[in-house]
């Protein structure tokens, strides 16, 4: 863990910059040129340790490799060498070489001629939560569920996921105008992560009656086994001319997964909602049992690949008028064999999905300054996705059936913007935005049926405008105010309803109508939020005050709202997503008290509100984050640098629940009222940290660096536990995390510069 780089505000370079500024410009330029010609090399070697146990370090050590062990080697290297005779450079950089999140890179180049590089990156992600379970073979593709006699009496499992990346790149200047670049990356991921499976019986599968003898649902924690490889290959030619720059190339992505599916052996008796051992529901006539459903294999990410050919660049018509352009064609396929993945019961005559998606992308942009005070900008983007995947009957549930759905779509987005320098040091900007999305929708139930939706929209379009007024009020103060407004609308809705009432009203499967027509037939109809009509608006204020070279203050305030403008029943009220609001206030300040001391700080508050009316409840979800930080750095003596930083963040989510009225306007049922009265407790996460830094220069080539970090984190939640009682799965598996964590890191390193 490169601790020094986490406190860039306290680094020696900032103090050095203040000293350089006071010197004559010619010396500053000479120093900068010398640094570029002869960059300094350094090696840092030290030791570090952390307090507490693994559970105290669950959050702190999630990515930095400091969870499992208490002591570490701290090793960084930055080596730069130049051969004056040949004009070649060699660079070797290593970061966190003694930890799990290490990076190592090597490059060799002759500027303006050739270059090659190799790099290695490693990262281990440890799950901050500990799983206690009786499951056998957790993390394999064939685990066996074993119900524990009591929660917490099983084995503790700490899942982790290791990533190892290797890269190779090279470039060659064929002539002064033509350059070839080639790169290859390989990333392997191995390990396991928390996953799960569950099912609540429907009548056509197994009887849905919950009683003392049989239970109709089950929920299990199952680890996802991960053993994947992702390879990326890119090759491109770059052509540079005085007015024209063009790149043409190929990019390929190849993903392979050694695990095709996850098959779980499940006993026929698991916990009921009260935690008592109960038999899983048997099969209904023509259906299957809950046990069999829970034992069906789950598909894991299949092998796939994509190939893209592209050309992009820019052209300067005049010194003040420039155009940008890009065209790309992508061919993506997914044809992993079902049998090889361990997935039986494929449609007759079908051995793989045969997935094929072809994408054409075209972009064009233009910037111009026709007048000294006027700037113009125009952008246009077109994307066509053609899904050529064969259609087949993959899902059968009783008398219901549906084929795979195609995702063909066409997107168009454009932007026009003009900015003009007005009198009184004002600058005004006006922008117009347009976007449209046209997608394929089912029109014939004999060919394709979608489950879970009532209607779809074939096309959406959104238009909006932006206004900004920026003013330089003085040499030290600038401010801006901006307003954005847009509206999303769309075509009529395509019905996916098979009822006689909808068919009689001309809204049978595949027929189209307005939202009001759907609401008249079903007041509780909910439309997909990504297709609904939406009204958006946002206001932003910003200011920057710099009364002197030593002091700077920045302020930002934003307020935005999205509202679902789709028609709804005034009696049943609008269903689904209704509105979202965001606010943000932030202030940043820095002050150089002297050439040797600097202080900086920030404070911010962000809030998001989401209104939802769905599935028996009405919710007004509020998520608020408050954060503050204060730092100081200085050089009390010629050999000593010190710094300190304190940060605090508080994230809180509130669940404002209410009972949803009936579609006829009747009062909510007693059950819904009782459920809303219980509500949900707030979820809160608080984290604070104190970072101390010190560096003592022994001589011109060596120094000692000391870092100390003290972090405290507290999590109050109900998703995996409430009031100290963990959530219990159907087999008495529990998931826990220490909700009050505190850890201290101390590191000492010797730095040698050469």
Secondary structure, DSSP 8 states (H G I E B T S, - for coil): --GGGGGGGGSHHHHHHHHHHHS-HHHHHHHHHHHHHT---EEEEEEEEE-S-TTTTTTTTTTTS-SS-SEEEEEEEEEEEEETTTTEEEEEEEESTTSSS-EEEEEEEETTTEEEEEEEEEEEEE-SSEEEE--BSTTSSS-B----SSTT-SEEE--EEEEEEEEEEEEEEEETTEEEEEEEEEEEEEEEEEEEEEEE--TTTS-----SSEESEEEEEEEEEEEEEEEEEEEEEEEE-SSEEEEEEEEEEEEEES--EE--B--SEEE-TTS-EEEE----TTS--HHHHHTS-EE----EEEEEEEEEEEEEEETTEEEEEEEEEEEEEE--BHHHHT-----TT-SB--EEEEEEEEEEEEEEEEETTEEEEEEEEEEEEEE-----EEEEETTEEEE-----EEEEEEEEEEEEEETTTEEEEEEEEEEEEEE-----TTT---SS-SEEESEEEEEEEEEEEEEE-SSSEEEEEEEEEEEEEE--EEE----HHHHHTT--TT-EE-HHHHHHH-TT----TTTS-EEEEEEEEEEEE-SSSSEEEEEEEEEEEEEE-S---TTT---EEEEEEEEEEEEEEEEE-SSSEEEEEEEEEEEEEEEEEETTEEEEEEEEEEEEEEEEEE-SSSSEEEEEEEEEEEEEEEEEEEE---TTS----HHHHHHHHH----EEEEEEEEEEEEEEE-SSSEEEEEEEEEEEEEEE-SSSEETTEE-B-TTS-EEE--SEEEEEEEEEEEEEE-
